[in-house]
Amino acid sequence: MIYATDFHSRDQGGLKRAVMKVTQNSAPTLIGIEEAEVTQPTRIKQFLKLVAESSPQHRTLVISALHSDYGIPAISLGPLSERDIARILESRNLFGGNEFLAGGNPRAAIALGELALSSGLTPSELSLRLREFQRNATVDDRQIPISTSSPEYATISSDLVIANDDILRRIRSDPSLVHQLSPRGFEEFVAEIMTRQGYEVSLTPFSKDGGKDIYVAQKSGLGTALYVVECKKYSPERPVGVGIVRQLYGVVQAERLTGGIVATTSFFTRGAREFQEEVRYQLSLRDYLHLQNWLDEILGKDR
């Protein structure tokens, strides 16, 4: 099994390396492409074509949460029953509940169960905090949700610079408001939070290339630790894939930094979380739920 983000880079060499990786076995093999929704369908098509040309005896299985035309037969699987979801959660020793049925989607149910274990929240509390993900979001061509008619939404513009308790408390009161920020606004939001946590923060010049949005220094009796933070301002239904996480880890290694952090308004794919676990002492992931925990820490537990 490989992840689509393994060959997400634009260079043709990345595709060829991925093909070589999965076709080394000369015996007929089923190649699974996981999380295909996080990359462009054209990249998947190129990969399928190269595999077919180099190893026609192999077969491929594309697994995607979204429907795309990959030029191969497609099978749409319906949602699992409540009983099936409950069995999956039970087999993994995960905390269940009606909120974790996730419309019959096993991956979503497992992710919610894991979040409950790691956060210590009850199903009801977790459901409340993730309420933005329970609604279908209407997004524009930049993947940013379109503003609702709510006066509270209208008061936060996409160019707003976070600079006072009032703004932070309003986003804490309604976390979905963070989606109204521009990508640069989200970087400033994260920088403000980390500044209030006592770190020395430096924002890099804004660039669409990404990769190094914020540098964070922490001084202690042991010396100075330097971290790099990459901010991904994504809509609720768009996950951050393993390619982004690996890229930041490469920056950490190249610049000999203490560690790296990927912060997002969305969530991380399974591949991203599995890779982070392998390098957990040098890389941290902060998703939509973690952002709310950060606000709790700097503003106190009172609501």
Secondary structure, 3 states (H helix, E strand, C coil): CEEHHHHCCCCHHHHHHHHHHHCCCCCCCEEEEECHHHCCHHHHHHHHHHHHHHCCCCEEEECCCCCCCCCCCCCCCCCCCHHHHHHHHHHCCCCCCHHHHHHHCHHHHHHHHHHHHHHCCCHHHHHHHCHHHHCCCCECCCCCECCCCCHHHHCCCCCCCCCCHHHHHHHHHCHHHHHHCCHHHHHHHHHHHHHHCCCEEEECCCCCCCCCCEEEEEEECCEEEEEEEEEECCCCCCCECHHHHHHHHHHHHHCCCCEEEEEECCCECHHHHHHHHHCCCCEEEECHHHHHHHHHHHHCCCC
